[in-house]
Each structure stands twice: as structure tokens, then as C-alpha cells.
């Protein structure tokens, strides 16, 4: 049985800070395309977009990687965990999106290894160095959360919160909306985190799915935009 540290909510809160230097501010994951094309212009449209991504991608796919971490780490079933992470990685239609979540994951790994050198990093760092896993943001978030002793429900909801915050922060730089509007939207969406996670929490991680074709197309089209603020 792999040992975890005693959970402290402030330690986990640090991982959810939008200022955490893992590069999230550099990626819009297709949002920039939708704004430039005039398909997403109002706060109401942004809310609808986030609700769709939350229900049909972030909860049903990314959060399943976190569940897989909590399922396979205690039994040291490393290959099953790496397989699930690779499967989610290759299912991302856009090369920019694949690269983006991988860069954020590897930066989070580098950062948290420095913050918590006492945690059990060896299986993960070996898999990353030999490219046996996709080293996605969700996988590293799940690994760190598990070893910090964060309950699964809180880890999954925390990751979904990071997704929403990253999206809203991108929108603040792309759209005509202010900080107050952004915070109001966040407060409105936070109650969805628990309900969306509970809707999919019973799934086997191997049954993870995404259903966001419009967003996938926007992510693929991003690299051909005339001008760009974001890497993806």
C-alpha cells in the first residue's frame, strides 16, 4: 500500500491557484478561435461554452484520469494507469491541445517535485522519461492529489475548477468583459462542479468519453489564425 501524507486543505488550495506557474495562462484551448470567428462574444455564450466543456469533456474525460490515478496507484498498477493516460492523450483531436495539456502536466510535475520531494515520484518520473505515459495535466494533478491525501471527490472537483478558471481567465483577455463579470460567472458555475462529477463518478475510467466537436474544430483551426495571443 502506497503511503500518503496527511491532507491539509491549504496545501491543496495552492495547487488550484490560478497564479500557479504551470503555463495555463498561455493556452486558450480553442477559445481564441471562437472569439476571433465571432462565434463567442457575450458572457452568456461563454457560460454556455463552459457548461458544455464541463459536461462533455472535462468531467467525462479528464476527471476520469484522476479517478484512474486513485484506482491504480494504491495497487501499484502502473501500466494500467499509463495506458489510460495515453488513451486520453491520443483522443485529443488537436495537436496543439495535446501539446498544451502535456506541457502543463510536465511543468506541474517539475514544480511539485520541488515542493514535495518526499512524495513517491519514482514510478511517475520513470514513465515520463521513457514516454510510457502522456504526462497530462490531469494525470499529474491526480498523482499529487493522491499522495497529498486529498479525497478523490475533492481532487476531481478541484481539477474541474482549474479548467473553469483557466477558461475564464483566457476570456478576460479575449472578450469585452471585466474582472467582476468573470468572478460572477465563476460563482455561478462552481455549484456545477459537484453535480457534474457525481454524474460521471460511477464510470470506469476506460469508459471515458468526449463529445465536443465544435470545440475540437476550433482547437485545430487555432494554429492557422492570422494573429494569436495564446499557444493553443
C-alpha positions in Angstrom: 0.0 0.0 0.0 1.5 3.4 -1.0 1.6 5.9 1.8 0.2 9.4 1.5 0.8 12.5 3.6 -1.8 13.9 5.9 -4.2 16.0 3.9 -4.2 19.8 4.6 -6.7 21.8 2.6 -4.4 24.8 2.2 -1.7 22.6 0.6 -4.3 21.5 -2.0 -5.6 25.0 -2.4 -2.2 26.1 -3.5 -2.4 23.7 -6.5 -5.7 25.3 -7.5 -4.3 28.9 -7.5 -4.7 30.5 -11.0 -1.2 32.0 -10.4 0.4 28.6 -10.2 3.2 28.8 -12.7 2.4 25.8 -15.0 1.6 27.8 -18.1 -2.2 27.7 -18.1 -2.2 31.4 -19.0 -0.6 30.5 -22.3 -3.4 28.3 -23.6 -7.0 29.0 -24.6 -7.7 25.5 -26.0 -9.7 26.9 -28.9 -11.4 29.7 -27.1 -9.4 32.3 -29.0 -10.6 30.8 -32.4 -14.2 31.0 -31.4 -13.8 34.6 -30.3 -12.0 35.7 -33.5 -14.6 34.0 -35.6 -17.4 35.9 -33.8 -19.0 32.7 -32.5 -18.5 33.5 -28.9 -19.0 37.2 -28.0 -21.0 37.5 -24.8 -20.7 36.3 -21.2 -23.9 34.3 -21.7 -22.2 32.5 -24.7 -19.1 31.9 -22.6 -21.2 30.4 -19.9 -22.8 28.0 -22.4 -19.4 27.1 -23.8 -18.0 26.3 -20.3 -21.1 24.3 -19.3 -20.7 22.2 -22.5 -17.0 21.6 -22.0 -17.6 20.7 -18.3 -20.2 18.2 -19.1 -18.8 16.6 -22.3 -15.1 16.8 -21.9 -13.5 17.9 -18.6 -15.7 15.8 -16.3 -16.3 12.8 -18.6 -12.7 12.6 -19.8 -10.0 14.5 -17.9 -11.5 13.7 -14.5 -11.5 10.0 -15.4 -7.7 10.2 -15.5 -7.8 11.4 -11.9 -10.1 8.6 -10.9 -7.7 6.1 -12.6 -4.9 7.5 -10.5 -6.8 6.9 -7.3 -7.8 3.4 -8.6 -4.3 2.2 -9.7 -1.8 3.9 -7.5 -2.7 2.0 -4.3 -2.3 -1.3 -6.1 0.8 -0.1 -8.0 -0.9 -1.0 -11.3 1.4 1.4 -13.2 0.9 0.1 -16.7 -2.9 0.3 -16.4 -2.6 4.0 -15.3 -0.1 4.9 -18.1 -2.4 3.2 -20.7 -5.4 5.2 -19.6 -3.4 8.4 -19.7 -2.1 7.6 -23.2 -5.6 6.8 -24.4 -7.0 10.1 -23.2 -3.9 11.9 -24.7 -4.3 10.4 -28.3 -8.1 11.0 -28.3 -7.5 14.8 -28.3 -8.2 15.8 -31.9 -5.9 18.9 -31.9 -2.1 18.6 -31.8 -2.0 22.0 -30.0 -4.3 20.7 -27.3 -2.3 17.5 -26.9 0.9 19.6 -26.6 -0.7 22.1 -24.2 -2.0 19.6 -21.6 1.3 17.8 -21.8 3.3 21.0 -21.2 1.1 21.9 -18.3 1.5 18.4 -16.8 5.2 18.3 -17.1 5.5 21.8 -15.6 3.3 20.8 -12.7 5.4 17.7 -12.2 8.6 19.7 -12.1 7.1 22.2 -9.7 5.5 19.8 -7.3 8.6 17.6 -7.2 10.4 20.7 -5.9 7.6 21.5 -3.4 7.2 17.9 -2.1 10.4 15.9 -2.7 9.4 13.4 0.0 6.5 12.1 -2.1 6.8 8.9 -4.2 7.8 10.2 -7.6 9.9 7.3 -8.9 7.2 5.4 -10.9 5.9 8.5 -12.5 9.1 10.2 -13.4 10.4 6.9 -14.9 7.3 6.6 -17.0 7.5 10.2 -18.2 11.2 9.9 -19.1 10.6 6.8 -21.1 7.4 8.2 -22.6 5.3 5.4 -21.4 2.6 7.9 -20.3 1.2 11.1 -21.8 2.1 13.1 -18.7 -1.1 15.1 -19.0 -2.1 17.8 -16.6 -4.9 15.6 -15.2 -2.5 12.7 -14.5 0.0 14.8 -12.6 -2.8 16.6 -10.7 -4.3 13.2 -9.8 -0.8 11.8 -8.7 0.0 14.8 -6.5 -3.5 14.9 -5.0 -3.5 11.3 -4.1 -0.1 11.5 -2.4 -1.2 14.6 -0.5 -4.1 12.6 0.8 -6.8 14.6 -0.9 -10.1 12.7 -1.2 -11.0 11.7 -4.7 -14.2 13.8 -4.9 -12.3 16.9 -3.9 -9.4 16.2 -6.3 -11.8 15.7 -9.2 -13.8 18.8 -8.4 -10.6 20.8 -7.8 -9.3 19.8 -11.3 -12.6 20.9 -12.9 -12.4 24.2 -11.0 -8.9 24.7 -12.6 -10.4 24.1 -16.0 -13.1 26.7 -15.5 -10.7 29.3 -14.0 -8.3 28.8 -16.9 -11.1 29.3 -19.4 -12.5 32.4 -17.7 -9.0 34.0 -17.4 -8.5 33.4 -21.1 -11.8 35.0 -21.9 -10.9 38.1 -19.8 -8.1 38.8 -22.3 -10.1 37.9 -25.4 -13.5 39.4 -24.8 -15.2 42.6 -23.7 -15.8 41.6 -20.1 -14.4 42.8 -16.8 -13.0 41.1 -13.7 -16.2 41.5 -11.8 -18.2 39.7 -14.6 -15.6 37.0 -14.5 -16.0 36.4 -10.8 -19.7 36.5 -11.0 -19.6 33.8 -13.7 -17.2 31.7 -11.6 -19.5 31.9 -8.6 -22.4 30.8 -10.8 -20.5 27.8 -12.2 -18.9 26.5 -9.1 -22.1 24.6 -7.9 -21.9 22.6 -11.1 -18.6 21.0 -10.2 -20.0 18.6 -7.7 -23.1 17.7 -9.8 -21.1 17.1 -13.0 -18.5 15.0 -11.1 -21.2 12.9 -9.4 -22.9 12.4 -12.8 -19.8 10.5 -14.1 -18.1 9.4 -10.9 -19.5 5.8 -11.3 -17.9 5.3 -14.7 -15.0 3.0 -15.3 -12.1 5.3 -16.4 -11.9 3.1 -19.5 -15.4 4.3 -20.4 -14.2 8.0 -20.5 -15.6 10.0 -23.5 -15.7 13.4 -25.1 -18.4 14.9 -27.3 -17.2 18.5 -28.2 -16.8 18.5 -32.0 -17.2 22.3 -32.3 -14.5 22.9 -29.7 -12.3 20.3 -31.3 -12.5 22.1 -34.6 -11.8 25.4 -33.0 -8.7 23.9 -31.4 -7.5 22.5 -34.7 -8.1 25.9 -36.5 -6.2 27.9 -33.9 -2.8 27.3 -35.4 -3.9 28.9 -38.7 -5.3 32.1 -37.1 -3.8 35.3 -38.6 -2.9 36.6 -35.1 -2.7 34.8 -31.8 -2.4 35.7 -28.1 -2.2 32.0 -27.0 -0.2 29.0 -27.8 -3.3 26.9 -28.3 
